[in-house]
Amino acid sequence: MANIFVHEVIKIYFKLNNSWVPRDKKLLKIIFEVDIILYELIKASLKEQDLNQKIKICHDILVYVLRLMVENLTHGISRSFRFNII
């Protein structure tokens, strides 16, 4: 379930940046090229086996992406946001 959450947050990341959402098999490659911090967080969440630690990393990923959204909003960029989180 946590991996599904991470996948949806990645798609939201692309939507927030007004970018096309790549196919699933290219998501991590594109994230690596665009945002190394987010890539490292995602990589850590995929490697983590301990559920509590995985939840903490998922929280960190969400906070990171939402912080980007707030920064975009404070810089006067208005967008319509559509969240498809399961």
SEGUNU-252037 format. One line per field, with one value per residue (C-alpha): chain; y, z, x. Coordinates in nm, 4 decimals, padded with zeros to 6 digits, always signed. Layout:
// SEGUNU-252037
unit	[A, ...] $
Y	[Y, ...] $
Z	[Z, ...] $
X	[X, ...] $
This chain:
// SEGUNU-252037
unit	[A, A, A, A, A, A, A, A, A, A, A, A, A, A, A, A, A, A, A, A, A, A, A, A, A, A, A, A, A, A, A, A, A, A, A, A, A, A, A, A, A, A, A, A, A, A, A, A, A, A, A, A, A, A, A, A, A, A, A, A, A, A, A, A, A, A, A, A, A, A, A, A, A, A, A, A, A, A, A, A, A, A, A, A, A, A] $
Y	[+00.0000, +00.2403, +00.1824, +00.2771, +00.5951, +00.6811, +00.6167, +00.8539, +01.1242, +01.1002, +01.1548, +01.4519, +01.5916, +01.5996, +01.7545, +02.0258, +02.1126, +02.1350, +01.8481, +01.5390, +01.2253, +00.9710, +00.6051, +00.3998, +00.2376, +00.5793, +00.7559, +00.6988, +00.7784, +01.1123, +01.1921, +01.1184, +01.3682, +01.6374, +01.6195, +01.4171, +01.4803, +01.3333, +01.0453, +00.9586, +00.9713, +00.7426, +00.5046, +00.4876, +00.4117, +00.1297, -00.0283, +00.0025, -00.3153, -00.1823, -00.0595, +00.2280, +00.3566, +00.3230, +00.5282, +00.7977, +00.8114, +00.8301, +01.1221, +01.2913, +01.2429, +01.3950, +01.6913, +01.7506, +01.7523, +01.9675, +02.2128, +02.2497, +02.3190, +02.5900, +02.7484, +02.7584, +02.9165, +03.1808, +03.2792, +03.3705, +03.0611, +02.9576, +02.6122, +02.3819, +02.0851, +01.7444, +01.4742, +01.1105, +00.9452, +00.6109] $
Z	[+00.0000, +00.0752, -00.2719, -00.4289, -00.2202, -00.3389, -00.7004, -00.6714, -00.5049, -00.7918, -01.0419, -00.8377, -00.8422, -01.2220, -01.2319, -00.9862, -01.2106, -01.5185, -01.6717, -01.8489, -01.6365, -01.7856, -01.8221, -01.5070, -01.6168, -01.6794, -01.3635, -01.1526, -01.4372, -01.5010, -01.1275, -01.1037, -01.3831, -01.2457, -00.8649, -00.6953, -00.3444, -00.4315, -00.6088, -00.2970, -00.0789, -00.3186, -00.3397, +00.0397, +00.0637, -00.1887, -00.0091, +00.3438, +00.4983, +00.8384, +00.8166, +01.0651, +00.8894, +00.5495, +00.6763, +00.8007, +00.4607, +00.2840, +00.5112, +00.4188, +00.0470, +00.0845, +00.2844, +00.0222, -00.2663, -00.0782, +00.0115, -00.3616, -00.4166, -00.1488, -00.2978, -00.6392, -00.4923, -00.3006, -00.6195, -00.7802, -00.9900, -00.9818, -01.0980, -01.0523, -00.8444, -00.8837, -00.6413, -00.7311, -00.4126, -00.3395] $
X	[+00.0000, +00.2852, +00.4303, +00.0967, +00.0992, +00.4516, +00.3505, +00.0532, +00.2643, +00.5154, +00.2359, +00.1140, +00.4697, +00.4655, +00.1195, +00.2217, +00.5133, +00.2883, +00.4777, +00.3542, +00.3450, +00.5848, +00.5026, +00.5499, +00.8737, +01.0347, +00.9147, +01.2255, +01.4641, +01.2932, +01.2771, +01.6513, +01.7177, +01.4856, +01.4953, +01.7686, +01.6309, +01.2928, +01.4674, +01.6682, +01.3547, +01.1682, +01.4628, +01.4789, +01.1073, +01.1340, +01.4299, +01.2895, +01.1463, +01.0396, +00.6796, +00.7167, +01.0263, +00.8548, +00.5603, +00.8008, +00.9719, +00.6335, +00.5464, +00.8754, +00.7999, +00.4544, +00.5865, +00.8571, +00.6080, +00.3569, +00.6330, +00.7031, +00.3332, +00.3315, +00.6439, +00.4769, +00.1651, +00.3593, +00.5400, +00.2089, +00.1650, -00.1979, -00.2962, -00.5861, -00.4824, -00.6365, -00.5361, -00.6034, -00.4800, -00.6378] $
